[in-house]
Amino acid sequence: MDLETFAPGSGGLAPRAALRSDAPSLDLNGTWRFRLSPTAAVPDDFAQPDHDDSGWAELPVPSHWPLHGHGSPAYTNVVYPFPVDPPHVPTENPTGDYRRVFDLPDGWSGGRLRFDGVESFARVWLNGHELGWSTGSRLPVEFDAGPFLRPGRNVLAVRVHQWSAASYLEDQDMWWLPGIFRDVTLTRSAADVFVHAGHDGRRATLSFDGPGLLDLPELGVAGLEPGVEVTVAAEPWTAETPRLYQAVVTLPGETVRLAVGFRTVSIAGGVLLVNGRPLLLKGVNRHEFHPERGRAVTYETMREDVLLMKRHNVNAVRTSHYPPHPAFLDLCDELGLWVIDECDFETHGFGQVGWRGNPTDDPRWADALLDRMRRTVERDKNHPSVIMWSLGNEAGVGRNLAVMAGWTRDRDPSRPIHYEGDWSCEHADVYSRMYASHAEVEAIGRGVEDPLDDPALDARRRAMPFLQCEYAHAMGNGPGGLAEYQELFERYPRLAGGFVWEWIDHGLAHPRHGYAYGGDYGEPVHDSNFVVDGLVFPDRTPSPGLLDLKKAFEPVGFAFGDGVVTVTDKHGFAGLAHLTFTAVVEDEGLTVAEFPLRVPAEGGEVKLTGLAELPGGGGERWLTVRAVLADDQPWAPAGHEIAWAQTPLPPATGLDGEGGGAAPGAEGGTTVSPEIGPDVGAAGSTAEAWAGVSRAGDLVVLGGAAFDLATGRLVRLFGHDVEGPRLDLWRAPTDNDRYGGLEADWRRLGLHRLTHRIDAVETGGGGLTVRTRVAPAATDLGLRAVYRWTATDGGGLRLAVEIEPEGDWPAPVPRVGLAMALPGGVERVTWFGRGPGEAYPDTGTATRVGRWSATVDDLQTPYVYPQENGHRADVRWAEFTGAGRAFRVVGEPVFGLTARRWSTAELDAATHRPDLVPGDRVHLHLDLAHQGIGTAACGPGALPAYELRVRPTTFTLRFTPS
Ligand code: IPT
């Protein structure tokens, strides 16, 4: 049966461009009648116009039926959720029957029924006549409706099968979501036009193929005939300067309007060029996704994506792994993004069976694959934003690639062809890879990569520009290593940049789980949370990873020298004239001066004078320079920050410049008397007095604190019940720790179940010394940890923890720090250090030194799959307030700060956001160091410089009442 044939469809019309036409069209979206059957073996009498569907459900079109209570979604990444036996599909094949009655407007005749996207197999009837069937879920198909349309009432019936032979070609890493999920239209437009608009940096040319005559009034073009090229005085289109011109093509039965952008893509000397200038792609991979609607995204959602990308310095999109809704490309033209438009094609699951039977290399599938490529190119060929065609993703190698590439090259020689799955690049024009390490990217940048066996292919590939179609897997906490990749991309002209994997977490809104991922719908085969690996959370809130990406992608560079800042223009095309520059001087995070910087349009050195003479409040002095939009842009308002940098300055002369202390108006430690809890105070009156230390029953009292005499653990601090700081090496593994294998090493070592042996609790020398050995069971590895507590002026305490490893530690450790618990009444943290967001050794480049404040709740980064998060880096001091009390922790010189209302064990055990329930304590981590984040969930782990190895060290903090 058709469901199990290699053919792509039957009855569809030749593919053509998506165009804005004045021909009448009827929007058939809306509420349809719907019936779901468990198999395909259901009579098709429902297609008859008089069929009684009164007992059927209603379903919106466009939508996916599993998101409307019919069946459920299922997620797999690489593997097929059915046996690999092409072209056969399971008998259990959810089949959705759709009916829609519409009235034909008076005087209407002829037309085409257009489906912009149906997953995965659609058979279509109009008034009981079968028009044909189609596959290619993310591709349009049109059927000639003319002969079967009737005046007045018409009945459209569509049968959609979830599984078909075509499902083997659609093994993308995403939810399987059947249904009519894009628009359905009856249109009388039949036009097809291919506009060619080039620009070599000086000269623009215009021509087109198709019937009709073209006018472009703004450029004085009138009545241009097909096939005739004219030179015009057009400004170039670039993603930075998306200049569009409105053209009108008048055809016999209709007039179409196109937004024309003039640009030329070329490759010269192994460098990717646009309009003769090098192009650096600062890209993301975008799946279409909405947490309630799946891939049935609205215009508002598409626009939100483009705006968010533009606001975060993203300049390119790979439409992974299928052509997007056509309106998305209109938005890319209008607002400016470079696009790699990818065919709806992936056969990754054949990799599981040694690529046996891969459709890519089976001639029986050639028509289907060519059909997909044609429908991609024909639909999207007029978009200036589209600069490359991609044959698909992860489809292995084989002869059908030649068929797809050959046709494409012939049809559109103006755009290079991309395909990552064949590293020999036999059919591609650019060398593309995914998740290559920094070292390999550098070797490719220098042109010294390992050769291919075939010398001719090797020579060809060596002359190609290189891009990473996927890198920096943004799953959970991370990605680490962005800045280092960007540095390489900017250093070597052959490197044309890349596309971070991926834009959005595909977490589906779920009544119990918050956001669902693979397995939450009981799928027997699934890939868990690998579908949640985006730069924005499912609701499109930017994650810290997106903020870091914005920093890495900044199109302006700053370098500080002696009394100067050198500003570099890193735009490809736009220059700096649209930006204004400001500088601010802060003393311990409080502004002491703010002034404009005059930066030449092409960049250069700007003198900074008089900064040392500025009077100020004391403490660390920092200069921050910023580049912001001078005027409103269509994608962001004036004042929107594009780039920034910071440098420390010498502190103001003649004032207290000691870090960690003198915040104007916020420091008064010497006048505050230490408060010890009433219980301690009472016992204290009979205490045996030691030098600087006193004894109160089972407690040792020192400064404003009390310790358990037996364990040496802190129990009271400035009136708070606390559980004393003790050494901690564990963190709730990140996705990168987990999938990259570090978590398994750590659990094998037992780092999540350290024991703390107390060897001695000693008083003397005005302080308390607690000697311990911290070690997991069943191993001879351990750390000697000596806690030395001393009193400081004003009732405070200093803690120096000396750490001495024993044994041969085979792996990096998650963290080295101190964990303690505070009462739940602690609500807010104000700190001077890096912020406002989280930062780990190889992430958090978006954070800057300043004074920040947040509630404990707001310190959490709500990763869909709970994991280590929220660490604030390089904290000089932090003040904890709540329940009418306050105290400070001061670094000597800095520490890492994490505070949460659940323990690390609870965070570790949680699998969805709602699992995290606030308890009655605030769990505080004061860290010396963390293991880097990396991107080992898919790709390289943390670079060696960011690995945390245990070594002898001392970690010093002060606790002060305030
Ligand atoms: C790569 C896929 O192309 C992408 O779709 C996604 O699945 C990503 O992995 C992981 O999230 S392929 C992988 C084998 C490198």
Boltz pocket constraint, residues with backbone or C-beta under 6 A from the ligand:
constraints:
  - pocket:
      binder: B
      contacts: [[A, 77], [A, 172], [A, 173], [A, 321], [A, 393], [A, 394], [A, 434], [A, 435], [A, 470], [A, 473], [A, 501], [A, 530], [A, 533], [A, 938]]
      max_distance: 6.0
